[in-house]
Amino acid sequence: MKSLFPHSATTGDVTVRVSVSFLPEQSEPGRGRWFWAYHVRIENGSPQTVQLISREWTIADGRGGRHQVQGEGVVGEQPVIEPGGAFDYVSGCPLPTPTGWMEGHYSMVAADGRAFDAVIPRFPLVAPAVTS
């Protein structure tokens, strides 16, 4: 599990795991565009159902520029995750530099009505060096 998702953070009984892949076929370094896909798995280790309501990301590029992204749900869903279950999704991020990072949190609500933020661990966005 650790090798599939090298970045993880646990908040209470919810663990967020992330793996990231550089996508050279969607990147255009000559035009100042690099693109990554990231795979997130949200695991519910609590005895009650939890629901992801919204997300907030900080995306930073290699020049120190930062961009905040907020929105409802993820990939058009507000998933309900059963006890012992997990929700997986894949999304993407373009940057104007070959390096950067992302981090953030998901706003969650437990079945008992308790609201909490599940931390999304910071993970690097690094394009492999191009050798010619």
N, C-alpha and C positions, 0 to 999 in steps of 0.2 A: 504494500500500500504506500509506503513511504516513497518508493522510487517513482510510482505513477504520479503522485501528488506531492512534490517536494516542499510545498509551502502550505502550512496549516496554522490555524488559530482556533482555540476552544474558548467559548464564552458560556459559562454554566455547563449545560448538557448538550450544547450545539457546537459541532465542529465544522469549520469551513476549510476545505482543502482546494488548492489551486495548482494546476499545471499549465505551462505556457509554451507555445510553439511559434517560432518565427516563420512567416509565410513568404518565401522569396517570390513565389509566382504572383502574389498580390502587391508586391512592393515595387516601387520605382525610385531607387536611390538617386538617379539622375534628375528626378523631379522633386527630390526632397520628401519622399513618402516611403515609410517603412510600416509594415503591417504584421500584427501578431494575432493569433487565436489563443484564447484562454478557456480552459475547461474547469468549471467549478463544481464541486460536490459538497452539498450541505447535508450533514448527518445529524439526525435527531437521536441523541442518547438519553433523552428524558422519558419518564413514564407517561407523558401526555403529548397529545398532538400539538404541533406548532404550525403557524402560518407565516410565510414571508409576505410582508405588506409593501415595503418599498426598499430602495437601495440608495446609497450615496457613495460615490467614488471620488477619489482624488487621483488625477492622472498627471504625471510630471514628465516633461521631455528632458533631453540631455542638456538643454540650455537653461534649465531652471524654470521654464514656463510651467504653470500649473493650471489645470482645468478641473472644475467641479462638475460632476454629473449627478443629477438627482432624478428619481422617477419612481413610478409605481411598479411593483413587481420586478420580474426578470423575464426576458424574452417573451413579453406579452402575457405572462402568467403571474398569479399570486399563489404559489404552490402551498398545499397543505401537506405536511410531512408527518406521517404516523410515527409512534414510538418505535425506535429501532430502525426506522426507514431512512431513506436518503433521496435527495433530488439532485439530478445532474443537468447542467446545461453548458452550452458552448457559445461564446460570443467573440467579438473581435475588437481590436483597437489599432487605429492608425496613429503614427507620430511623425512629426517633421524632422526627427533626428533618429540616428540608429540606436540610441539608448534612452532609457527612461524607466519609470516604475508606476505601479498602480497599488492602491490600497483603499479601504473604506469600511462600510458596515451595512448590514441588512437590518431593517427595522422589522422585528418579529412580534407576534402575539401568541401566547400560549393558550391552551384550551380553557384555563381558569381566568383568562382575561388579562393576565400580567403581560405588559409590554416590555421588551428589552431589545438591545442592539447586539447583534452577533458580529464580531470583528471579522473583517476580510483581511488576511495577512498581506503585508506589503510584499510584492513580488517584482523582480526585475524584468524589464523588457530590453533585451540585448540582441542585436542582429549580429550574426557571425561575421568576422572580418573577411573582406573580399580580397583574395590574392589574385594577382594577374601575372 
